[in-house]
């Protein structure tokens, strides 16, 4: 079996403030030059159809994302971004009371579609 360089499978459980919990799964290529917030944002965004108004609204309604990665290349776990992911146990909280700087940045990116529509 051939390994595709830096490819990972992401599974996510999305918890929303006003919608039922949903799951998503996406294969993606890890850009080792990107920051944690951009990587997580890109993974989340890839699981939603941003051309669909209802899905755009849902992406802004996320209060928590629980992620799990499957990686064939073990050395990827040594990257700082992956260590940061592990330190969070794969959980990202977007409630104003719970989020840190990385989560605040991800939330800002998730809500940026609103500015694009105006």
Phi, psi and omega per residue, in radians:
X1 nan 2.280 -3.123
X2 -1.529 2.321 3.098
X3 -1.606 2.270 3.057
X4 -1.512 2.182 -3.007
X5 -0.964 2.196 3.051
X6 1.111 0.357 3.090
X7 -1.546 2.482 -3.126
X8 -2.406 2.717 2.999
X9 -1.862 2.231 3.118
X10 -1.947 2.301 2.996
X11 -2.016 2.406 -3.072
X12 -2.343 2.534 2.944
X13 -2.021 2.103 -3.131
X14 -1.778 2.236 3.039
X15 -1.910 2.230 -3.079
X16 -1.965 2.758 3.070
X17 -1.275 -0.650 -2.998
X18 -2.240 0.294 -3.140
X19 -2.381 2.852 3.057
X20 -1.172 2.628 3.077
X21 -1.050 2.506 3.127
X22 -2.346 2.771 3.086
X23 -2.044 2.687 3.076
X24 -2.545 2.771 3.098
X25 -2.522 2.424 -3.085
X26 -2.669 2.364 2.976
X27 -1.558 2.364 -3.141
X28 -2.585 2.815 3.092
X29 -1.712 2.137 3.129
X30 -1.298 2.061 3.047
X31 -1.512 1.837 -3.026
X32 -1.211 -0.122 3.118
X33 -1.619 -0.188 -3.086
X34 -1.456 2.713 3.087
X35 -1.407 2.855 -3.122
X36 -0.980 -0.806 -3.096
X37 -1.081 -0.729 -3.136
X38 -1.191 -0.705 3.129
X39 -1.092 -0.860 -3.109
X40 -1.143 -0.729 3.082
X41 -1.006 -0.830 -3.118
X42 -1.096 -0.652 3.097
X43 -1.136 -0.848 -3.134
X44 -1.055 -0.866 -3.090
X45 -1.057 -0.619 -3.113
X46 -1.146 -0.300 -3.109
X47 -1.638 0.045 3.134
X48 -2.212 2.582 3.079
X49 -1.565 1.795 -3.063
X50 -1.292 -0.097 3.031
X51 -1.517 -0.126 -3.113
X52 -1.780 2.107 -3.079
X53 -1.007 -0.742 -3.131
X54 -1.105 -0.704 -3.133
X55 -1.256 -0.567 3.048
X56 -1.113 -0.737 3.113
X57 -1.104 -0.701 -3.136
X58 -1.119 -0.691 -3.100
X59 -1.092 -0.548 3.102
X60 -1.424 -0.203 -3.112
X61 -1.643 -0.046 -3.120
X62 -1.155 2.296 3.060
X63 -1.944 -0.331 3.139
X64 -2.747 2.468 3.017
X65 -2.233 2.252 3.023
X66 -1.919 2.128 -3.073
X67 -2.010 2.598 3.037
X68 -2.370 2.302 3.138
X69 -1.971 2.459 2.963
X70 -1.944 2.140 -3.059
X71 -2.241 2.277 3.087
X72 -1.469 -0.516 -3.109
X73 -1.649 1.722 -3.047
X74 -0.979 -0.535 -3.092
X75 -1.138 -0.329 3.105
X76 -1.109 -0.494 3.124
X77 -1.143 -0.290 -3.138
X78 -1.460 -0.197 3.137
X79 -1.166 2.507 3.125
X80 -0.941 -0.690 -3.121
X81 -1.135 -0.625 3.134
X82 -1.319 -0.597 3.053
X83 -1.121 -0.671 3.104
X84 -1.130 -0.712 3.085
X85 -1.034 -0.817 -3.135
X86 -1.122 -0.649 3.138
X87 -1.083 -0.467 3.112
X88 -1.582 -0.022 -3.033
X89 1.012 0.500 3.086
X90 1.273 0.251 -3.086
X91 -1.938 2.314 3.124
X92 -2.205 2.184 -3.086
X93 -1.902 2.352 -3.078
X94 -2.024 0.037 3.032
X95 -1.157 2.391 -3.084
X96 -0.957 -0.562 -3.101
X97 -1.305 -0.383 -2.998
X98 -1.927 -0.332 -2.967
X99 -1.419 2.575 3.047
X100 -1.747 -2.950 -3.074
X101 -1.106 -0.707 3.134
X102 -1.138 -0.820 3.137
X103 -1.131 -0.652 3.092
X104 -1.106 -0.692 3.112
X105 -1.151 -0.745 3.106
X106 -1.072 -0.792 -3.140
X107 -1.053 -0.734 3.115
X108 -1.084 -0.748 3.097
X109 -1.125 -0.722 3.133
X110 -1.088 -0.595 -3.116
X111 -1.533 -0.062 -3.051
X112 -1.146 -0.363 3.105
X113 -1.028 -0.495 -3.108
X114 -1.108 -0.639 3.123
X115 -1.272 -0.543 -3.139
X116 -1.214 -0.497 -3.077
X117 -1.348 -0.625 -3.020
X118 -1.036 nan nan
